Amino acid sequence: MVLASLGAGAGQGWAQAGDLAVALVLSAAIGLEREIRQKSAGLRTHILVGLGAALFMLVSKYGFADVLGDGVSFDPSRVAAQIVSGIGFIGGGLIFVRRDAVKGLTTAAAIWLTAGVGMAAGSGLWVLAVLATGVHFLVMFGLTPLVARLPRSRFAPSRLRLTYLDGRGVLRHALDLCGSRGFTVSEMSLERPEEARGERTVTMWLSVHGRASVCDLTGDLADIEGMLAVACDEGDPQA
């Protein structure tokens, strides 16, 4: 076969193929976690990022051996530096802001880590690549319950989306309920009213701050007569 005939010394042997295979497996593991959570960058994206980073590292290590000679030298670390900076464009494209809520930060960080795993695998540092992948899963699955148990800061905002029937005093009742539960409403925004079944419906966004449970507040708001729907957007820590 071609790989066997060229040999590892040419930079195209089984050792380099093994580096690519390790990058493929580990990148797929990270991407699978993102795919299961239905994030914007999933299995295929993470595989391509990790595999590409490993390939760039292998090209940097072995791709210029034929031009070396008297007065000719190169710095393989320059390719690694360019990978780190270049992967930022992909990560930046995954981050977006919706109604003051930042989404995609965790997925962008996972892409960045996947590139690092691919670089480590391409460099032959398999142990580091495996350890970094293990740390990824520890952070994603092990720290999430811990973060959920941390006390909530009263300065951390939560956004509530209220849909209710107009003309029944629902908003006034909702604002009174927020105040009685210890929440402060810092911002309100109104979406275009709509007609549904002969009645006018209104959708309102509220930004609330407080130490009490937002879930309990959401349940109380849903019990208000004339309230059609209540949704809470606190920001997904695994976004």
C-alpha positions in Angstrom: 0.0 0.0 0.0 1.0 3.6 -0.4 1.2 4.4 3.3 3.4 1.4 3.9 5.7 2.0 0.9 6.3 5.6 1.8 7.1 4.9 5.4 6.8 7.0 8.5 10.0 8.9 7.8 8.5 10.6 4.8 5.7 11.9 7.0 3.1 9.8 5.2 3.2 6.6 7.2 1.0 4.8 9.7 2.2 7.0 12.5 0.7 10.1 10.9 -2.4 8.2 9.9 -2.7 7.2 13.6 -2.5 10.8 14.6 -5.3 11.7 12.3 -7.4 8.8 13.6 -6.9 9.9 17.2 -8.0 13.4 16.2 -11.0 12.0 14.4 -12.2 9.9 17.3 -11.7 12.6 20.0 -13.2 15.4 17.9 -16.2 13.1 17.2 -16.7 12.5 20.9 -16.8 16.2 21.6 -19.0 16.9 18.6 -21.4 14.1 19.6 -22.0 15.8 23.0 -22.8 19.1 21.2 -25.0 17.3 18.6 -27.0 15.6 21.4 -27.6 19.0 22.9 -28.7 20.3 19.5 -26.2 23.1 19.3 -25.4 25.2 16.3 -22.0 23.3 15.8 -22.4 19.6 16.0 -20.8 16.3 15.1 -19.6 17.2 11.6 -18.3 20.6 12.5 -16.2 19.4 15.4 -14.8 16.5 13.4 -13.7 18.8 10.6 -12.2 21.3 13.0 -10.2 18.6 14.9 -9.2 16.7 11.8 -8.2 19.9 10.0 -6.1 21.1 13.0 -4.3 17.8 13.1 -3.6 17.8 9.4 -2.2 21.3 9.6 0.1 20.2 12.4 1.3 17.2 10.4 1.9 19.4 7.3 3.9 21.8 9.5 6.0 19.0 10.9 6.7 17.0 7.7 5.5 19.0 4.7 8.7 21.1 4.2 11.4 18.5 4.7 12.2 18.6 1.0 13.1 22.3 0.9 15.5 22.2 3.9 19.1 22.8 3.3 22.0 25.2 3.7 20.5 28.6 4.6 16.9 27.3 4.6 15.0 26.8 7.9 11.5 27.1 9.1 9.6 27.4 12.4 6.8 24.7 12.7 5.3 26.5 15.6 4.1 29.3 13.3 1.4 27.0 11.8 0.1 26.2 15.3 -0.1 29.9 16.1 -2.1 30.5 12.9 -4.5 27.7 13.8 -5.2 29.3 17.2 -6.0 32.7 15.7 -7.8 31.3 12.6 -10.2 29.1 14.6 -11.4 32.3 16.3 -13.3 33.2 13.2 -15.3 30.0 13.4 -16.0 30.5 17.1 -17.0 34.1 16.5 -19.5 33.0 13.9 -21.2 30.8 16.5 -21.8 33.5 19.0 -24.8 35.7 18.6 -26.9 38.1 20.7 -30.7 37.8 21.0 -32.5 40.4 23.1 -29.4 41.0 25.3 -28.9 37.3 25.8 -25.5 36.0 24.5 -25.8 32.5 22.9 -23.1 30.1 21.6 -20.3 30.9 23.9 -19.9 27.4 25.2 -20.1 25.9 21.7 -17.5 28.3 20.5 -15.2 27.3 23.4 -15.8 23.7 22.5 -14.7 24.4 18.9 -11.6 26.1 20.3 -10.8 23.1 22.5 -11.5 20.7 19.6 -8.9 22.5 17.6 -6.4 22.2 20.5 -7.2 18.4 20.7 -6.6 18.1 17.0 -3.3 20.0 17.2 -2.2 17.8 20.1 -3.1 14.6 18.2 -1.3 15.9 15.1 1.8 16.6 17.1 1.8 13.0 18.5 0.8 14.1 22.0 -2.0 11.5 22.3 -2.1 11.5 26.1 -2.6 15.3 26.2 -5.3 15.0 23.6 -7.2 12.3 25.5 -6.9 14.1 28.8 -8.2 17.4 27.2 -11.2 15.5 25.8 -11.9 13.9 29.2 -11.8 17.3 30.9 -14.3 18.5 28.3 -16.8 15.9 29.4 -16.0 16.5 33.1 -16.8 20.2 32.6 -20.0 19.7 30.5 -21.5 16.9 32.6 -19.9 17.2 36.0 -20.0 21.0 36.6 -23.6 21.6 35.3 -25.3 20.2 38.4 -22.9 22.2 40.6 -23.6 25.5 38.7 -27.3 24.9 39.1 -27.0 24.7 42.9 -25.0 27.9 43.2 -26.9 30.8 44.8 -28.5 33.1 42.2 -27.3 36.7 42.3 -30.1 39.3 42.5 -28.2 41.2 39.8 -28.5 38.4 37.3 -31.3 39.2 34.9 -34.0 36.8 33.7 -36.2 37.5 30.7 -39.8 36.5 30.8 -42.0 36.3 27.7 -45.7 36.9 28.6 -48.5 36.3 26.1 -51.9 37.5 27.4 -55.3 38.8 26.4 -55.5 42.5 26.1 -57.9 44.7 28.1 -58.1 42.5 31.2 -55.5 44.1 33.4 -53.2 41.1 33.1 -50.0 43.2 32.8 -50.8 45.2 35.9 -51.5 42.0 37.8 -48.2 40.5 36.5 -46.2 43.5 37.6 -47.8 43.5 41.1 -47.0 39.8 41.4 -43.3 40.3 40.4 -43.0 43.0 43.1 -44.7 40.9 45.8 -42.3 38.0 45.0 -39.2 40.2 45.5 -38.4 40.8 41.8 -37.6 44.2 40.2 -38.6 44.8 36.6 -35.8 46.7 34.9 -37.0 46.6 31.3 -40.2 46.0 29.3 -40.6 45.6 25.5 -43.8 45.1 23.6 -44.2 43.0 20.5 -46.9 43.7 17.9 -50.4 42.8 19.2 -52.2 40.1 17.2 -55.9 39.1 16.8 -56.7 35.6 17.8 -60.3 34.2 17.8 -61.7 37.7 17.9 -59.6 38.8 20.9 -56.5 40.9 20.9 -53.4 39.2 22.3 -50.3 41.0 23.5 -46.7 39.6 23.9 -44.5 41.4 26.4 -40.9 40.8 27.3 -39.9 41.6 30.9 -36.3 41.7 32.4 -36.6 40.9 36.1 -34.0 40.7 38.9 -34.3 39.0 42.2 -33.0 36.2 44.5 -36.2 34.2 44.5 -37.0 31.3 42.2 -37.8 32.4 38.7 -39.5 29.0 38.1 -41.9 29.7 40.9 -42.6 33.2 39.6 -43.2 31.7 36.1 -45.8 29.3 37.6 -47.5 32.1 39.5 -47.7 34.2 36.4 -49.2 31.4 34.4 -52.1 31.1 36.9 -53.2 34.7 36.2 -56.6 34.8 34.5 -56.1 35.9 30.9 -52.5 34.8 30.7 -52.0 32.6 27.7 -48.3 31.6 27.9 -45.2 32.4 30.0 -41.7 31.5 29.0 -38.4 32.2 30.8 -35.0 32.7 29.2 -32.3 32.7 31.8 -29.5 31.7 29.4 -28.3 28.2 28.9 -25.0 27.5 30.6 -24.4 24.8 27.9 -25.1 27.1 25.0 
